[in-house]
Amino acid sequence: MTRKSTLLFAALGLAVVGVAGAFLSASPAQAQSGAVTAAMGAGTVGEQADGYLGINGSVSADVRAEVESINIKRRAAYTDLAAKRGVTVADMAAATGCQTLANRVRQGQVYRIGAGAWQTKGSAPIALPGYCANAN
Amino acid sequence: MSKMCEQRDDRRPLRAGGYALGGAAAMGLVLLLGGCISVKAPDKPIEINLNVKVQQEVVVRLQKDAQDLIQNNPELFPQ
């Protein structure tokens, strides 16, 4: 083996490791959020008016963990914004809930307002809580 | 006004025999008492509940923040 080919193989090896590493580090997050997206499509996970994701029925442990993880991150974001605006975390979360219900929930996905039952969004816009005025 | 009400309150009981008269007087008393407005200072502070209105204004003001949050953090808002 010549020195040139050795260098070439070394470079190739590094490239393979780099690509594999990037793939491995990226894939878990993608798989998890993909699982939540799939669960939302299946109607087992949905947006709530309180600004958090909720679980409708039973889901896999992975989906449950990812929903909880997302909700913890959402709460952190709500807490930051609430402090900046001088409002409660619950108000910031509820304002975001208005947005998700008005603009994010797709037809066929489920959503919940307050402690009410889970509902499936039809072709019409979701009837928002009264405090969501101008949510669009 | 309040003096008249006090006079009515202090009235002696009617005689047992005068039922019709008593009835009419009682009716009159009721009407008079009904016309009395008693104003008392409330023993509790007056509360006006504006929570709903305030919450509505707060939430509306936050809509823009919420939109930005969703746009800037798509991983937190899967669809």
Backbone of each chain as ProteinMPNN parsed JSONL, in Angstrom:
{"seq_chain_A": "MTRKSTLLFAALGLAVVGVAGAFLSASPAQAQSGAVTAAMGAGTVGEQADGYLGINGSVSADVRAEVESINIKRRAAYTDLAAKRGVTVADMAAATGCQTLANRVRQGQVYRIGAGAWQTKGSAPIALPGYCANAN", "coords_chain_A": {"N_chain_A": [[0.843, -1.201, 0.0], [0.618, 2.123, -0.915], [1.864, 5.272, 0.308], [0.191, 7.313, -0.411], [-2.281, 6.091, -0.958], [-2.85, 5.143, 1.558], [-3.278, 7.471, 2.97], [-5.517, 8.337, 1.623], [-7.374, 6.361, 2.308], [-7.512, 6.822, 5.015], [-8.619, 9.343, 5.057], [-11.056, 8.808, 3.887], [-12.102, 7.096, 5.792], [-12.355, 8.793, 8.005], [-14.259, 10.519, 6.999], [-16.434, 8.812, 6.711], [-16.898, 8.148, 9.389], [-17.53, 10.669, 10.339], [-19.874, 11.328, 8.929], [-21.524, 9.25, 9.787], [-21.614, 9.813, 12.482], [-22.893, 12.289, 12.528], [-25.338, 11.513, 11.518], [-26.208, 9.69, 13.448], [-26.39, 11.361, 15.681], [-28.321, 13.095, 14.911], [-30.537, 11.594, 14.301], [-32.088, 10.532, 16.583], [-33.606, 12.701, 17.67], [-35.076, 13.466, 15.463], [-36.532, 11.153, 14.974], [-38.062, 11.031, 17.288], [-39.608, 13.423, 17.275], [-40.873, 12.937, 14.976], [-42.367, 10.767, 15.764], [-44.17, 11.948, 17.484], [-45.451, 13.641, 15.717], [-46.62, 11.7, 14.102], [-48.317, 10.552, 15.988], [-49.973, 12.689, 16.417], [-51.206, 12.804, 14.006], [-52.601, 10.456, 14.201], [-54.387, 11.05, 16.117], [-53.917, 10.657, 18.803], [-52.336, 12.343, 20.162], [-52.574, 15.763, 20.866], [-53.083, 19.342, 20.458], [-53.646, 21.603, 23.169], [-55.82, 24.08, 24.604], [-54.56, 25.271, 26.675], [-51.998, 25.662, 25.944], [-50.257, 23.574, 25.839], [-49.122, 20.288, 24.784], [-51.287, 17.487, 24.697], [-52.315, 14.189, 25.733], [-54.345, 11.852, 24.241], [-56.009, 9.223, 25.176], [-54.197, 6.161, 24.938], [-50.684, 5.985, 24.539], [-47.438, 5.119, 23.161], [-44.536, 4.573, 25.248], [-42.372, 6.031, 24.319], [-43.544, 8.09, 22.815], [-45.005, 9.355, 24.802], [-42.932, 10.229, 26.462], [-41.658, 12.023, 24.762], [-43.66, 13.92, 24.347], [-43.857, 14.92, 26.92], [-41.32, 15.985, 27.184], [-41.339, 17.982, 25.209], [-43.333, 19.607, 26.289], [-42.118, 20.47, 28.64], [-40.059, 22.006, 27.599], [-41.594, 23.9, 26.282], [-42.827, 25.109, 28.467], [-40.625, 26.314, 29.646], [-39.989, 28.195, 27.683], [-42.342, 29.728, 27.692], [-42.173, 30.717, 30.26], [-39.919, 32.383, 30.145], [-40.794, 34.338, 28.257], [-43.045, 35.301, 29.563], [-41.944, 36.498, 31.8], [-40.585, 38.578, 30.561], [-42.699, 40.081, 29.566], [-44.169, 40.645, 31.748], [-46.353, 39.108, 32.585], [-48.407, 36.31, 33.656], [-47.192, 32.925, 33.611], [-49.136, 31.156, 32.846], [-50.873, 32.788, 31.368], [-49.283, 33.488, 29.19], [-48.923, 30.985, 28.116], [-51.564, 30.353, 27.496], [-52.115, 32.246, 25.546], [-50.48, 31.321, 23.538], [-51.692, 28.915, 23.156], [-54.073, 29.753, 21.966], [-53.08, 30.482, 19.488], [-52.039, 28.048, 18.486], [-54.366, 26.536, 18.298], [-55.818, 28.079, 16.522], [-54.206, 28.254, 14.237], [-52.456, 26.081, 13.857], [-53.414, 23.46, 14.33], [-54.419, 20.816, 12.347], [-56.865, 19.769, 9.94], [-58.669, 16.94, 10.97], [-56.941, 16.388, 13.007], [-56.696, 16.181, 16.629], [-57.929, 18.204, 19.351], [-58.116, 20.037, 22.432], [-60.128, 21.936, 24.634], [-59.824, 23.555, 27.603], [-61.041, 21.59, 30.264], [-62.508, 20.029, 28.722], [-63.853, 17.525, 26.412], [-61.798, 15.68, 24.079], [-61.675, 16.864, 20.798], [-62.216, 16.496, 17.289], [-60.746, 18.256, 14.689], [-62.672, 19.685, 12.178], [-63.605, 20.769, 8.884], [-64.162, 23.368, 9.364], [-62.992, 26.372, 11.061], [-61.624, 26.15, 14.387], [-63.729, 26.707, 17.158], [-62.796, 29.159, 19.146], [-61.792, 29.837, 22.577], [-63.297, 32.603, 24.373], [-61.404, 34.522, 25.212], [-59.5, 34.492, 23.263], [-59.687, 36.425, 21.306], [-58.996, 37.948, 18.186], [-57.021, 36.126, 17.476], [-55.992, 35.355, 15.103]], "CA_chain_A": [[0.0, 0.0, 0.0], [1.435, 3.342, -0.985], [1.513, 6.271, 1.324], [-0.931, 8.109, -0.927], [-3.546, 5.372, -0.761], [-3.122, 5.086, 2.997], [-3.884, 8.765, 3.327], [-6.856, 8.369, 1.037], [-8.25, 5.527, 3.137], [-7.704, 7.495, 6.303], [-9.56, 10.433, 4.841], [-12.366, 8.196, 3.667], [-12.557, 6.579, 7.092], [-12.808, 9.925, 8.816], [-15.494, 11.043, 6.415], [-17.516, 7.88, 7.052], [-17.199, 8.322, 10.818], [-18.189, 11.964, 10.513], [-21.238, 11.235, 8.417], [-22.282, 8.365, 10.671], [-21.818, 10.517, 13.747], [-23.921, 13.302, 12.313], [-26.598, 10.821, 11.338], [-26.638, 9.127, 14.728], [-26.756, 12.401, 16.633], [-29.522, 13.791, 14.445], [-31.696, 10.728, 14.11], [-33.045, 10.324, 17.68], [-34.542, 13.82, 17.791], [-36.004, 13.413, 14.337], [-37.433, 10.019, 15.156], [-39.014, 11.331, 18.356], [-40.603, 14.402, 16.876], [-41.668, 12.242, 13.976], [-43.333, 9.921, 16.467], [-45.235, 12.827, 17.987], [-46.221, 14.053, 14.544], [-47.452, 10.562, 13.716], [-49.365, 10.415, 17.003], [-50.942, 13.768, 16.185], [-51.994, 12.377, 12.85], [-53.457, 9.352, 14.625], [-55.371, 11.567, 17.069], [-53.62, 10.281, 20.193], [-51.697, 13.516, 20.756], [-53.156, 16.968, 20.275], [-52.855, 20.626, 21.117], [-54.649, 22.024, 24.138], [-55.952, 25.537, 24.701], [-53.671, 25.785, 27.721], [-50.679, 25.909, 25.371], [-49.409, 22.395, 25.919], [-49.605, 19.095, 24.097], [-51.964, 16.543, 25.572], [-52.401, 12.818, 25.241], [-55.73, 11.397, 24.149], [-55.979, 7.759, 25.191], [-52.909, 5.579, 25.318], [-49.61, 6.114, 23.55], [-46.223, 4.403, 23.54], [-43.701, 5.277, 26.223], [-41.551, 6.985, 23.581], [-44.354, 9.263, 22.474], [-45.311, 10.041, 26.058], [-41.713, 10.911, 26.91], [-41.386, 13.163, 23.89], [-44.676, 14.938, 24.65], [-43.467, 15.568, 28.179], [-40.114, 16.772, 26.906], [-41.77, 19.193, 24.492], [-44.084, 20.475, 27.209], [-41.162, 21.093, 29.561], [-39.384, 23.073, 26.841], [-42.575, 24.969, 26.071], [-43.002, 25.839, 29.727], [-39.442, 27.172, 29.823], [-40.125, 29.319, 26.754], [-43.435, 30.566, 28.206], [-41.699, 31.385, 31.478], [-39.049, 33.482, 29.704], [-41.585, 35.407, 27.646], [-43.943, 35.858, 30.584], [-41.138, 37.401, 32.625], [-40.307, 39.779, 29.763], [-43.911, 40.869, 29.362], [-44.829, 40.924, 33.021], [-47.623, 38.379, 32.707], [-48.208, 34.992, 34.258], [-46.818, 31.855, 32.68], [-50.385, 30.585, 32.331], [-51.395, 33.682, 30.33], [-48.433, 33.33, 27.998], [-49.229, 29.666, 27.56], [-52.911, 30.395, 26.922], [-52.018, 33.014, 24.3], [-49.907, 30.416, 22.545], [-52.743, 27.929, 22.876], [-54.977, 30.362, 20.978], [-52.402, 30.421, 18.187], [-51.946, 26.676, 17.976], [-55.708, 26.088, 17.906], [-56.288, 28.838, 15.356], [-53.354, 28.183, 13.041], [-51.575, 24.924, 13.734], [-54.137, 22.187, 14.306], [-54.894, 20.528, 10.996], [-58.111, 19.005, 9.836], [-58.49, 15.538, 11.331], [-56.198, 16.289, 14.27], [-57.554, 16.42, 17.792], [-57.57, 19.326, 20.216], [-58.951, 20.082, 23.633], [-60.26, 23.252, 25.259], [-60.071, 23.401, 29.033], [-61.134, 20.205, 30.714], [-63.509, 19.394, 27.867], [-63.475, 16.302, 25.707], [-61.006, 15.853, 22.873], [-62.506, 17.016, 19.611], [-61.479, 16.404, 16.035], [-60.988, 19.437, 13.871], [-63.287, 19.449, 10.882], [-63.171, 21.726, 7.866], [-64.365, 24.722, 9.885], [-62.037, 26.77, 12.098], [-61.983, 25.772, 15.75], [-64.354, 27.766, 17.955], [-61.806, 29.45, 20.184], [-62.3, 30.466, 23.8], [-63.563, 34.029, 24.2], [-60.233, 35.378, 25.433], [-58.602, 34.38, 22.105], [-60.068, 37.384, 20.27], [-57.907, 38.368, 17.283], [-55.928, 35.153, 17.537], [-55.436, 35.079, 13.784]], "C_chain_A": [[0.88, 1.255, 0.0], [1.002, 4.314, 0.093], [0.283, 7.064, 0.886], [-2.271, 7.409, -0.659], [-3.894, 5.259, 0.717], [-3.818, 6.372, 3.442], [-5.328, 8.843, 2.831], [-7.838, 7.576, 1.895], [-8.551, 6.185, 4.475], [-8.744, 8.605, 6.155], [-10.978, 9.891, 4.655], [-12.966, 7.718, 4.99], [-13.111, 7.696, 7.955], [-14.152, 10.457, 8.309], [-16.672, 10.148, 6.792], [-17.92, 8.052, 8.509], [-17.973, 9.623, 11.042], [-19.637, 11.91, 10.085], [-22.097, 10.382, 9.347], [-22.599, 9.078, 11.982], [-22.932, 11.549, 13.608], [-25.294, 12.643, 12.209], [-27.132, 10.309, 12.676], [-27.094, 10.226, 15.686], [-28.064, 13.074, 16.198], [-30.755, 12.889, 14.488], [-32.617, 10.578, 15.326], [-34.076, 11.442, 17.782], [-35.582, 13.774, 16.667], [-37.022, 12.298, 14.521], [-38.494, 10.357, 16.199], [-40.062, 12.32, 17.885], [-41.477, 13.824, 15.762], [-42.732, 11.376, 14.621], [-44.499, 10.759, 16.991], [-46.107, 13.303, 16.822], [-47.155, 12.936, 14.091], [-48.61, 10.384, 14.697], [-50.428, 11.505, 16.841], [-51.832, 13.413, 14.994], [-52.984, 11.284, 13.218], [-54.5, 9.795, 15.651], [-55.118, 11.151, 18.505], [-52.856, 11.381, 20.915], [-52.301, 14.74, 20.077], [-52.813, 18.209, 21.071], [-54.0, 20.924, 22.083], [-54.666, 23.551, 24.221], [-55.034, 26.112, 25.771], [-52.24, 25.968, 27.227], [-49.735, 24.719, 25.41], [-49.994, 21.273, 25.067], [-50.286, 18.198, 25.123], [-52.047, 15.185, 24.918], [-53.846, 12.356, 25.335], [-55.712, 9.874, 24.064], [-54.604, 7.256, 25.562], [-51.92, 5.706, 24.169], [-48.403, 5.313, 24.039], [-45.423, 5.257, 24.52], [-42.848, 6.338, 25.532], [-42.329, 8.262, 23.292], [-44.651, 10.069, 23.729], [-44.104, 10.853, 26.527], [-41.447, 12.148, 26.061], [-42.399, 14.287, 24.117], [-44.294, 15.685, 25.92], [-42.255, 16.462, 27.98], [-40.473, 18.081, 26.202], [-42.476, 20.149, 25.446], [-43.163, 21.168, 28.211], [-40.447, 22.241, 28.852], [-40.342, 24.233, 26.568], [-42.725, 25.801, 27.336], [-41.831, 26.785, 29.967], [-39.554, 28.406, 28.929], [-41.218, 30.276, 27.239], [-42.958, 31.369, 29.414], [-40.815, 32.574, 31.122], [-39.867, 34.659, 29.184], [-42.473, 36.09, 28.675], [-43.182, 36.855, 31.459], [-40.857, 38.695, 31.865], [-41.524, 40.685, 29.672], [-44.644, 41.197, 30.653], [-46.197, 40.288, 33.148], [-47.342, 37.025, 33.353], [-47.825, 33.991, 33.171], [-48.08, 31.276, 32.039], [-50.979, 31.459, 31.223], [-50.587, 33.554, 29.044], [-48.753, 32.002, 27.315], [-50.595, 29.68, 26.874], [-52.91, 31.175, 25.611], [-51.456, 32.126, 23.193], [-50.915, 29.343, 22.16], [-53.747, 28.462, 21.858], [-54.375, 30.23, 19.584], [-52.373, 29.0, 17.628], [-53.32, 26.195, 17.523], [-56.164, 26.795, 16.63], [-55.508, 28.484, 14.096], [-52.583, 26.888, 12.84], [-52.332, 23.598, 13.612], [-54.726, 21.968, 12.922], [-56.177, 19.726, 11.045], [-57.832, 17.531, 10.136], [-57.672, 15.34, 12.594], [-57.116, 16.63, 15.433], [-57.025, 17.607, 18.591], [-58.506, 19.308, 21.41], [-58.942, 21.49, 24.208], [-60.641, 23.044, 26.713], [-60.089, 21.939, 29.418], [-62.143, 19.435, 29.861], [-62.984, 18.138, 27.187], [-62.572, 16.647, 24.525], [-61.96, 15.935, 21.69], [-61.618, 16.922, 18.381], [-61.796, 17.622, 15.189], [-61.581, 19.027, 12.532], [-62.783, 20.474, 9.88], [-63.301, 23.163, 8.37], [-63.277, 25.062, 10.902], [-62.547, 26.357, 13.474], [-62.635, 26.967, 16.446], [-63.461, 28.021, 19.165], [-62.471, 29.973, 21.446], [-62.413, 31.97, 23.609], [-62.332, 34.91, 24.337], [-59.262, 35.345, 24.259], [-58.931, 35.384, 21.012], [-58.844, 37.824, 19.477], [-56.735, 37.404, 17.281], [-55.321, 34.89, 16.168], [-54.405, 36.133, 13.407]], "O_chain_A": [[1.776, 1.4, 0.832], [-0.066, 4.193, 0.694], [-0.556, 7.436, 1.707], [-3.241, 8.019, -0.209], [-5.066, 5.275, 1.094], [-4.802, 6.352, 4.182], [-6.223, 9.339, 3.517], [-8.951, 8.018, 2.178], [-9.665, 6.119, 4.994], [-9.62, 8.781, 7.001], [-11.95, 10.431, 5.182], [-14.151, 7.904, 5.268], [-14.179, 7.574, 8.555], [-15.045, 10.794, 9.086], [-17.751, 10.627, 7.141], [-19.105, 8.098, 8.84], [-18.928, 9.676, 11.816], [-20.523, 12.389, 10.793], [-23.236, 10.731, 9.658], [-23.7, 8.963, 12.52], [-23.802, 11.661, 14.472], [-26.282, 13.149, 12.741], [-28.309, 10.459, 13.001], [-28.067, 10.05, 16.419], [-28.821, 13.564, 17.036], [-31.875, 13.361, 14.686], [-33.832, 10.502, 15.142], [-35.267, 11.184, 17.957], [-36.773, 14.004, 16.875], [-38.213, 12.472, 14.261], [-39.668, 10.025, 16.034], [-41.259, 12.099, 18.066], [-42.65, 14.172, 15.623], [-43.847, 11.255, 14.114], [-45.655, 10.339, 16.948], [-47.333, 13.36, 16.926], [-48.312, 13.173, 13.746], [-49.739, 10.101, 14.294], [-51.613, 11.283, 17.089], [-53.032, 13.685, 14.981], [-54.063, 11.185, 12.635], [-55.388, 9.024, 16.014], [-56.008, 11.276, 19.347], [-52.739, 11.357, 22.14], [-52.513, 14.75, 18.864], [-52.322, 18.138, 22.198], [-55.151, 20.553, 21.852], [-53.669, 24.218, 23.946], [-54.761, 27.313, 25.773], [-51.365, 26.379, 27.99], [-48.561, 24.834, 25.061], [-51.164, 21.29, 24.685], [-49.89, 18.166, 26.288], [-51.874, 15.046, 23.707], [-54.482, 12.461, 26.384], [-55.434, 9.307, 23.008], [-53.92, 7.847, 26.398], [-52.269, 5.557, 22.998], [-48.358, 4.885, 25.193], [-45.599, 6.472, 24.614], [-42.624, 7.416, 26.084], [-41.833, 9.37, 23.499], [-44.564, 11.297, 23.732], [-44.234, 12.008, 26.932], [-41.057, 13.194, 26.579], [-42.042, 15.464, 24.083], [-44.391, 16.91, 25.993], [-42.175, 17.556, 28.538], [-39.973, 19.148, 26.557], [-42.242, 21.358, 25.411], [-43.399, 22.316, 28.587], [-40.251, 23.311, 29.427], [-39.95, 25.399, 26.618], [-42.746, 27.03, 27.289], [-42.013, 27.911, 30.43], [-39.254, 29.521, 29.356], [-41.04, 31.493, 27.201], [-43.294, 32.543, 29.569], [-40.938, 33.645, 31.716], [-39.677, 35.805, 29.593], [-42.633, 37.31, 28.659], [-43.703, 37.913, 31.814], [-40.885, 39.779, 32.446], [-41.399, 41.909, 29.698], [-45.625, 41.941, 30.647], [-47.101, 40.864, 33.752], [-46.189, 36.649, 33.567], [-48.097, 34.188, 31.986], [-48.095, 30.95, 30.852], [-51.525, 30.94, 30.25], [-51.145, 33.515, 27.948], [-48.84, 31.922, 26.09], [-50.766, 29.095, 25.804], [-53.618, 30.814, 24.671], [-51.909, 32.182, 22.05], [-50.99, 28.919, 21.007], [-54.217, 27.722, 20.993], [-55.072, 29.908, 18.622], [-52.647, 28.779, 16.448], [-53.441, 25.528, 16.496], [-56.809, 26.195, 15.771], [-56.081, 28.419, 13.008], [-52.102, 26.63, 11.736], [-51.916, 22.715, 12.862], [-55.438, 22.821, 12.392], [-56.516, 19.1, 12.049], [-56.877, 16.953, 9.618], [-57.694, 14.264, 13.191], [-58.156, 17.267, 15.267], [-55.848, 17.961, 18.518], [-59.548, 18.652, 21.397], [-57.905, 22.15, 24.265], [-61.663, 22.428, 27.014], [-59.263, 21.15, 28.961], [-62.576, 18.341, 30.223], [-61.83, 17.746, 27.365], [-62.585, 17.775, 24.033], [-62.924, 15.175, 21.595], [-60.427, 17.228, 18.428], [-62.959, 17.977, 14.995], [-61.065, 18.144, 11.847], [-61.671, 20.985, 10.008], [-62.634, 24.066, 7.867], [-62.706, 24.171, 11.53], [-63.753, 26.232, 13.691], [-62.156, 28.096, 16.339], [-63.383, 27.205, 20.083], [-63.586, 30.493, 21.396], [-61.71, 32.549, 22.781], [-62.221, 35.932, 23.658], [-58.288, 36.097, 24.255], [-58.488, 35.205, 19.878], [-57.776, 38.046, 20.048], [-55.588, 37.813, 17.105], [-54.259, 34.276, 16.068], [-53.824, 36.067, 12.323]]}, "seq_chain_B": "MSKMCEQRDDRRPLRAGGYALGGAAAMGLVLLLGGCISVKAPDKPIEINLNVKVQQEVVVRLQKDAQDLIQNNPELFPQ", "coords_chain_B": {"N_chain_B": [[-87.165, 60.347, 55.724], [-86.016, 57.994, 56.797], [-86.791, 58.419, 59.337], [-89.543, 58.135, 59.195], [-89.7, 55.428, 58.641], [-88.692, 54.357, 60.982], [-90.685, 55.12, 62.725], [-92.748, 53.498, 61.865], [-91.759, 51.004, 62.461], [-91.758, 51.102, 65.185], [-94.314, 50.974, 65.908], [-97.221, 50.218, 67.889], [-98.642, 46.938, 68.553], [-101.487, 45.854, 66.654], [-104.956, 45.783, 67.619], [-106.525, 42.659, 68.513], [-109.108, 42.262, 67.604], [-109.574, 43.769, 65.291], [-109.492, 42.618, 62.489], [-109.892, 43.103, 59.707], [-109.226, 45.739, 59.545], [-106.707, 45.528, 60.555], [-105.546, 43.946, 58.579], [-105.625, 45.654, 56.403], [-104.038, 47.653, 57.393], [-101.704, 46.278, 57.72], [-101.134, 45.713, 55.09], [-100.774, 48.311, 54.172], [-98.583, 48.92, 55.69], [-96.729, 47.169, 54.69], [-96.548, 48.178, 52.1], [-95.552, 50.697, 52.663], [-93.191, 50.055, 53.945], [-92.026, 48.734, 51.908], [-91.496, 50.821, 50.298], [-89.514, 52.035, 51.591], [-86.134, 52.811, 51.505], [-83.35, 51.324, 52.573], [-80.185, 52.226, 53.356], [-77.167, 50.857, 53.87], [-73.839, 50.941, 55.042], [-71.556, 48.883, 53.395], [-70.259, 45.934, 54.881], [-68.164, 44.627, 53.854], [-65.401, 45.255, 51.627], [-66.141, 46.799, 48.485], [-66.203, 44.82, 45.662], [-65.204, 44.646, 42.337], [-65.422, 42.615, 39.685], [-63.098, 42.214, 37.33], [-61.603, 40.381, 36.128], [-61.953, 38.661, 33.879], [-62.063, 40.384, 31.698], [-59.582, 41.651, 31.883], [-57.9, 39.493, 31.53], [-58.493, 38.845, 28.923], [-57.526, 41.08, 27.512], [-54.824, 40.91, 28.085], [-54.141, 38.463, 26.921], [-54.659, 38.945, 24.224], [-52.763, 40.876, 23.668], [-50.533, 39.346, 23.805], [-50.509, 37.756, 21.61], [-48.863, 38.19, 19.389], [-46.32, 37.71, 20.388], [-46.641, 35.006, 20.878], [-46.991, 33.986, 18.293], [-44.456, 34.508, 17.201], [-42.9, 32.918, 18.855], [-43.743, 30.338, 18.142], [-43.004, 30.257, 15.451], [-40.244, 30.511, 15.647], [-39.436, 28.292, 17.008], [-39.81, 25.591, 15.816], [-39.447, 22.94, 16.5], [-40.634, 22.647, 18.897], [-43.238, 22.8, 18.343], [-44.641, 20.627, 16.83], [-46.407, 19.418, 13.945]], "CA_chain_B": [[-87.508, 59.013, 55.225], [-85.643, 56.979, 57.772], [-87.586, 58.677, 60.541], [-90.849, 57.527, 58.961], [-89.526, 53.982, 58.752], [-88.548, 54.031, 62.397], [-91.999, 55.24, 63.355], [-93.527, 52.302, 61.512], [-91.193, 49.875, 63.19], [-92.036, 51.234, 66.606], [-95.764, 50.981, 66.106], [-97.734, 49.195, 68.813], [-99.4, 45.888, 67.864], [-102.893, 46.163, 66.439], [-105.872, 44.977, 68.458], [-106.854, 41.359, 67.916], [-110.429, 42.29, 66.995], [-109.689, 44.492, 64.025], [-108.788, 41.843, 61.451], [-109.917, 43.78, 58.413], [-108.436, 46.949, 59.715], [-105.313, 45.061, 60.723], [-105.062, 43.5, 57.264], [-105.382, 46.838, 55.581], [-102.895, 48.362, 57.969], [-100.514, 45.478, 57.407], [-100.866, 45.957, 53.657], [-100.21, 49.65, 54.095], [-97.255, 48.873, 56.309], [-95.849, 46.507, 53.713], [-96.296, 49.112, 51.006], [-94.684, 51.76, 53.157], [-91.859, 49.496, 54.186], [-91.47, 48.452, 50.583], [-91.027, 52.077, 49.731], [-88.34, 52.517, 52.325], [-84.844, 52.328, 51.016], [-82.375, 51.395, 53.652], [-78.818, 52.222, 52.836], [-76.182, 50.539, 54.907], [-72.452, 50.833, 54.574], [-71.221, 47.465, 53.3], [-69.226, 45.558, 55.843], [-66.987, 44.153, 53.098], [-65.05, 46.179, 50.537], [-66.851, 46.541, 47.233], [-65.316, 44.191, 44.68], [-65.685, 44.614, 40.958], [-64.629, 41.555, 39.076], [-62.679, 42.53, 35.968], [-60.584, 39.389, 35.758], [-62.145, 38.126, 32.537], [-61.696, 41.445, 30.758], [-58.144, 41.847, 31.96], [-57.235, 38.345, 30.93], [-58.673, 38.943, 27.478], [-56.603, 42.075, 26.981], [-53.465, 40.391, 28.219], [-53.918, 37.399, 25.942], [-54.614, 39.544, 22.889], [-51.468, 41.564, 23.549], [-49.468, 38.349, 23.732], [-50.634, 36.913, 20.42], [-47.692, 38.369, 18.519], [-45.235, 36.957, 21.028], [-46.908, 33.581, 20.696], [-46.708, 33.667, 16.882], [-43.004, 34.481, 17.023], [-42.39, 31.742, 19.568], [-44.028, 29.134, 17.346], [-42.184, 30.291, 14.227], [-38.814, 30.378, 15.932], [-39.157, 27.014, 17.677], [-40.68, 24.588, 15.184], [-39.308, 21.623, 17.138], [-41.534, 22.595, 20.06], [-44.619, 22.831, 17.86], [-44.805, 19.705, 15.703], [-47.773, 19.4, 13.386]], "C_chain_B": [[-87.211, 57.962, 56.268], [-86.44, 57.176, 59.06], [-88.955, 58.011, 60.41], [-90.753, 56.02, 59.129], [-89.425, 53.582, 60.206], [-89.893, 54.104, 63.104], [-92.822, 53.998, 63.081], [-93.03, 51.098, 62.307], [-91.603, 49.896, 64.665], [-93.523, 51.145, 66.933], [-96.216, 49.879, 67.051], [-98.529, 48.153, 68.04], [-100.861, 46.297, 67.735], [-103.747, 45.294, 67.347], [-106.282, 43.711, 67.723], [-108.161, 41.424, 67.159], [-110.44, 42.879, 65.59], [-108.962, 43.8, 62.881], [-108.697, 42.599, 60.142], [-109.035, 45.011, 58.463], [-106.958, 46.586, 59.779], [-104.724, 44.666, 59.383], [-104.697, 44.685, 56.403], [-104.148, 47.57, 56.078], [-101.605, 47.618, 57.622], [-100.109, 45.7, 55.957], [-100.187, 47.307, 53.487], [-98.782, 49.667, 54.621], [-96.25, 48.269, 55.326], [-95.486, 47.472, 52.585], [-95.316, 50.193, 51.446], [-93.269, 51.256, 53.357], [-91.171, 49.205, 52.855], [-90.901, 49.703, 49.956], [-89.802, 52.626, 50.43], [-87.066, 51.961, 51.704], [-83.865, 52.438, 52.156], [-80.981, 51.29, 53.044], [-77.878, 51.946, 53.99], [-74.794, 50.548, 54.292], [-72.112, 49.35, 54.51], [-70.126, 47.124, 54.303], [-67.997, 44.97, 55.149], [-66.645, 45.199, 52.047], [-65.807, 45.814, 49.27], [-65.861, 45.973, 46.223], [-65.95, 44.239, 43.306], [-64.796, 43.641, 40.206], [-64.329, 41.862, 37.615], [-61.703, 41.489, 35.427], [-60.704, 38.938, 34.312], [-61.651, 39.131, 31.503], [-60.176, 41.612, 30.718], [-57.428, 40.693, 31.273], [-57.335, 38.415, 29.41], [-57.68, 39.931, 26.873], [-55.172, 41.575, 27.008], [-53.187, 39.371, 27.121], [-53.817, 37.973, 24.538], [-53.252, 40.203, 22.649], [-50.336, 40.558, 23.335], [-49.493, 37.532, 22.45], [-49.402, 36.997, 19.521], [-46.501, 37.601, 19.091], [-45.404, 35.466, 20.77], [-46.596, 33.153, 19.269], [-45.205, 33.552, 16.657], [-42.405, 33.232, 17.671], [-42.568, 30.475, 18.731], [-43.135, 29.095, 16.109], [-40.719, 30.024, 14.504], [-38.447, 29.054, 16.587], [-40.016, 25.899, 17.095], [-40.584, 23.216, 15.866], [-40.219, 21.506, 18.362], [-43.001, 22.55, 19.631], [-44.77, 21.945, 16.626], [-46.242, 19.762, 15.182], [-48.115, 18.005, 12.945]], "O_chain_B": [[-88.063, 57.132, 56.586], [-86.726, 56.218, 59.779], [-89.465, 57.409, 61.355], [-91.649, 55.405, 59.708], [-90.005, 52.579, 60.62], [-90.21, 53.278, 63.96], [-93.515, 53.499, 63.967], [-93.824, 50.276, 62.765], [-91.77, 48.853, 65.298], [-93.926, 51.232, 68.093], [-95.689, 48.767, 67.035], [-99.046, 48.457, 66.964], [-101.403, 46.995, 68.593], [-103.33, 44.222, 67.787], [-106.376, 43.682, 66.496], [-108.326, 40.717, 66.165], [-111.278, 42.488, 64.777], [-107.963, 44.301, 62.364], [-107.631, 42.733, 59.541], [-108.229, 45.281, 57.573], [-106.099, 47.219, 59.166], [-103.578, 44.987, 59.07], [-103.642, 44.733, 55.77], [-103.326, 48.043, 55.293], [-100.581, 48.213, 57.286], [-98.932, 45.852, 55.631], [-99.189, 47.446, 52.78], [-97.901, 50.331, 54.074], [-95.13, 48.748, 55.148], [-94.333, 47.583, 52.169], [-94.389, 50.556, 50.721], [-92.291, 51.913, 53.001], [-89.966, 49.387, 52.681], [-89.945, 49.651, 49.182], [-89.141, 53.545, 49.946], [-86.965, 50.767, 51.421], [-83.588, 53.532, 52.647], [-80.675, 50.354, 52.305], [-77.806, 52.706, 54.956], [-74.625, 50.189, 53.127], [-72.355, 48.626, 55.475], [-69.203, 47.903, 54.54], [-66.935, 44.828, 55.754], [-67.52, 45.953, 51.621], [-66.08, 44.639, 49.021], [-64.814, 46.566, 45.962], [-67.122, 43.9, 43.148], [-63.583, 43.824, 40.106], [-65.213, 41.777, 36.764], [-61.061, 41.698, 34.398], [-59.707, 38.84, 33.597], [-60.927, 38.787, 30.568], [-59.575, 41.701, 29.648], [-56.469, 40.895, 30.528], [-56.386, 38.088, 28.699], [-57.067, 39.651, 25.843], [-54.405, 41.792, 26.069], [-52.14, 39.405, 26.475], [-52.981, 37.536, 23.747], [-52.674, 40.096, 21.567], [-49.305, 40.891, 22.75], [-48.608, 36.708, 22.219], [-48.959, 35.993, 18.964], [-45.773, 36.928, 18.362], [-44.44, 34.757, 20.482], [-46.011, 32.093, 19.047], [-44.735, 32.619, 16.005], [-41.524, 32.582, 17.108], [-41.659, 29.651, 18.626], [-42.583, 28.052, 15.758], [-40.03, 29.391, 13.703], [-37.265, 28.73, 16.707], [-40.852, 25.326, 17.794], [-41.527, 22.426, 15.813], [-40.535, 20.402, 18.807], [-43.891, 22.296, 20.443], [-44.997, 22.436, 15.52], [-47.167, 20.118, 15.913], [-49.215, 17.768, 12.446]]}, "name": "protein", "num_of_chains": 2, "seq": "MTRKSTLLFAALGLAVVGVAGAFLSASPAQAQSGAVTAAMGAGTVGEQADGYLGINGSVSADVRAEVESINIKRRAAYTDLAAKRGVTVADMAAATGCQTLANRVRQGQVYRIGAGAWQTKGSAPIALPGYCANANMSKMCEQRDDRRPLRAGGYALGGAAAMGLVLLLGGCISVKAPDKPIEINLNVKVQQEVVVRLQKDAQDLIQNNPELFPQ"}
